[in-house]
Amino acid sequence: MDLTKGNASSETTEFARLNATARIRSKLF
């Protein structure tokens, strides 16, 4: 369970990073 939770957290963090990058790109362009 701990491993699964950690994996989910990692995925969420990656998704948040992509979202932030997309937002920055939108602002730049």
FENTAQUI-V854525 format. One record per residue. N is the residue number from 1. RES is the residue in one letter. PHI is phi in whole degrees, 0 to 359 (* if undefined). PSI is psi in whole degrees, -180 to 180 (none if undefined). Layout:
# FENTAQUI-V854525
n:res:phi:psi
N:RES:PHI:PSI
N:RES:PHI:PSI
This chain:
# FENTAQUI-V854525
n:res:phi:psi
1:M:*:-43
2:D:301:-44
3:L:297:-45
4:T:299:-43
5:K:298:-44
6:G:298:-42
7:N:298:-47
8:A:300:-42
9:S:297:-43
10:S:299:-45
11:E:298:-43
12:T:297:-42
13:T:298:-44
14:E:298:-43
15:F:298:-43
16:A:297:-39
17:R:297:-47
18:L:299:-42
19:N:299:-45
20:A:297:-42
21:T:299:-43
22:A:298:-39
23:R:295:-44
24:I:298:-43
25:R:299:-43
26:S:299:-40
27:K:292:-42
28:L:294:-45
29:F:270:none
